[in-house]
Amino acid sequence: MAGEIRLDQSEKMATGGEPELLENLEEKVGYLLTKYQELKRERDELAVGLDMEREKMAQMEMRLEFFSQEREKLKARIDQLLQRLKSIDI
């Protein structure tokens, strides 16, 4: 039969299996999109957490600077008091 195209058994199976392959592909794409969204959400949460930690660190650095300045002031006052005590003749 010259004008007739015949499908052998493997071609029939491939044609019949296309919906299954597409469903499998759709499932995998859906899974990947879900995982992508989860990772994106996790990244955003981590970015927020990182910003909060940076803010805490900046506040702690400011407190450290304040305490360092206060320490220097106290040290100067103690040195002045010691000098005054040394100058008293006992």
C-alpha positions as a Markdown table, in Angstrom:
| # | Residue | x | y | z |
|---|---|---|---|---|
| 1 | Met | 0.0 | 0.0 | 0.0 |
| 2 | Ala | 2.0 | 2.8 | -1.4 |
| 3 | Gly | 0.1 | 5.9 | 0.0 |
| 4 | Glu | -0.6 | 4.4 | 3.4 |
| 5 | Ile | 1.6 | 5.2 | 6.4 |
| 6 | Arg | 1.8 | 2.4 | 8.8 |
| 7 | Leu | 2.8 | 2.8 | 12.4 |
| 8 | Asp | 4.8 | 0.0 | 13.9 |
| 9 | Gln | 4.2 | -1.0 | 17.5 |
| 10 | Ser | 6.8 | 1.3 | 19.1 |
| 11 | Glu | 5.4 | 4.3 | 17.3 |
| 12 | Lys | 1.9 | 3.5 | 18.5 |
| 13 | Met | 3.2 | 3.2 | 22.1 |
| 14 | Ala | 5.1 | 6.5 | 21.8 |
| 15 | Thr | 2.0 | 8.2 | 20.5 |
| 16 | Gly | -0.2 | 6.6 | 23.1 |
| 17 | Gly | 2.3 | 7.5 | 25.8 |
| 18 | Glu | 2.4 | 11.2 | 25.0 |
| 19 | Pro | -0.3 | 12.2 | 27.5 |
| 20 | Glu | 1.5 | 10.2 | 30.2 |
| 21 | Leu | 4.8 | 12.0 | 29.3 |
| 22 | Leu | 3.1 | 15.4 | 29.3 |
| 23 | Glu | 1.5 | 14.7 | 32.7 |
| 24 | Asn | 4.8 | 13.6 | 34.1 |
| 25 | Leu | 6.4 | 16.7 | 32.7 |
| 26 | Glu | 3.6 | 18.9 | 34.1 |
| 27 | Glu | 4.0 | 17.3 | 37.5 |
| 28 | Lys | 7.8 | 17.9 | 37.5 |
| 29 | Val | 7.4 | 21.5 | 36.3 |
| 30 | Gly | 4.7 | 22.0 | 39.0 |
| 31 | Tyr | 7.1 | 20.6 | 41.6 |
| 32 | Leu | 9.9 | 22.8 | 40.5 |
| 33 | Leu | 7.8 | 25.9 | 40.6 |
| 34 | Thr | 6.6 | 25.0 | 44.1 |
| 35 | Lys | 10.1 | 24.5 | 45.3 |
| 36 | Tyr | 11.2 | 27.7 | 43.5 |
| 37 | Gln | 8.5 | 29.7 | 45.4 |
| 38 | Glu | 9.5 | 28.1 | 48.7 |
| 39 | Leu | 13.1 | 28.9 | 48.2 |
| 40 | Lys | 12.2 | 32.5 | 47.2 |
| 41 | Arg | 10.1 | 32.9 | 50.3 |
| 42 | Glu | 12.9 | 31.4 | 52.5 |
| 43 | Arg | 15.4 | 33.8 | 50.9 |
| 44 | Asp | 13.1 | 36.8 | 51.6 |
| 45 | Glu | 12.7 | 35.6 | 55.2 |
| 46 | Leu | 16.4 | 35.3 | 55.6 |
| 47 | Ala | 17.0 | 38.7 | 54.1 |
| 48 | Val | 14.6 | 40.2 | 56.6 |
| 49 | Gly | 16.4 | 38.4 | 59.4 |
| 50 | Leu | 19.7 | 39.6 | 58.2 |
| 51 | Asp | 18.5 | 43.2 | 58.1 |
| 52 | Met | 17.3 | 42.8 | 61.7 |
| 53 | Glu | 20.6 | 41.4 | 62.8 |
| 54 | Arg | 22.5 | 44.2 | 61.1 |
| 55 | Glu | 20.3 | 46.7 | 62.8 |
| 56 | Lys | 21.0 | 45.0 | 66.2 |
| 57 | Met | 24.7 | 45.0 | 65.4 |
| 58 | Ala | 24.6 | 48.8 | 64.6 |
| 59 | Gln | 22.8 | 49.5 | 67.9 |
| 60 | Met | 25.3 | 47.4 | 69.8 |
| 61 | Glu | 28.2 | 49.2 | 68.2 |
| 62 | Met | 26.6 | 52.5 | 69.2 |
| 63 | Arg | 26.2 | 51.2 | 72.8 |
| 64 | Leu | 29.8 | 50.0 | 72.8 |
| 65 | Glu | 31.0 | 53.5 | 71.7 |
| 66 | Phe | 28.9 | 55.1 | 74.4 |
| 67 | Phe | 30.2 | 52.8 | 77.1 |
| 68 | Ser | 33.8 | 53.4 | 75.9 |
| 69 | Gln | 33.3 | 57.1 | 76.1 |
| 70 | Glu | 31.8 | 56.8 | 79.6 |
| 71 | Arg | 34.7 | 54.6 | 80.7 |
| 72 | Glu | 37.2 | 57.2 | 79.5 |
| 73 | Lys | 35.4 | 59.9 | 81.4 |
| 74 | Leu | 35.3 | 57.9 | 84.6 |
| 75 | Lys | 39.0 | 57.0 | 84.2 |
| 76 | Ala | 39.8 | 60.7 | 83.8 |
| 77 | Arg | 37.8 | 61.6 | 86.9 |
| 78 | Ile | 39.5 | 58.8 | 88.9 |
| 79 | Asp | 42.9 | 60.0 | 87.8 |
| 80 | Gln | 42.0 | 63.6 | 88.9 |
| 81 | Leu | 40.8 | 62.3 | 92.3 |
| 82 | Leu | 44.1 | 60.3 | 92.7 |
| 83 | Gln | 46.1 | 63.4 | 91.8 |
| 84 | Arg | 44.2 | 65.4 | 94.4 |
| 85 | Leu | 44.8 | 62.7 | 97.0 |
| 86 | Lys | 48.5 | 62.7 | 96.2 |
| 87 | Ser | 48.7 | 66.4 | 96.6 |
| 88 | Ile | 47.3 | 66.3 | 100.1 |
| 89 | Asp | 50.0 | 66.3 | 102.7 |
| 90 | Ile | 49.3 | 63.7 | 105.3 |
